[in-house]
Amino acid sequence: MRTKLTVALLLAVLGFYCVLVTAKGIDLIRGGGVVPILLGIALVISAFLGVLLAWREVQFGRRTAVLGAALAAEGGLPVDDLPRRPSGRVDRAAADAVFAERQAEAEATPEDWRAWYRLALAYDAAGDRTRARAAARHALTLYS
């Protein structure tokens, strides 16, 4: 619930910011002149892109949450029992060991969305967010 409230707050702030930026962009466009019009267009486009990217991220989060809930309902969600450093971050060596297991599982069953989702979690624990997102996207493709 806390995560949902945080996301809602951030989206509200983003929305407020985009309204202000768009209003300023429209003011610049109305003011005339080549440079102000170009800056105004750039502001409107950047606000639009901000909303579009935020929407895309929220949808990705919602879709991966569905996968997590489905896997949890099956009892296949891995337990997060990796040792942590005093900072709260996962111990890298332990995460790498789990990652190797999850990678072998995904390679053995390349059409199983569950294996790819668990691989995404292992990538995330190992600190590789880019590959975690790619594995989660692949799991979503297989799940659909």
Disulfide bonds with the S-S distance in Angstrom:
none
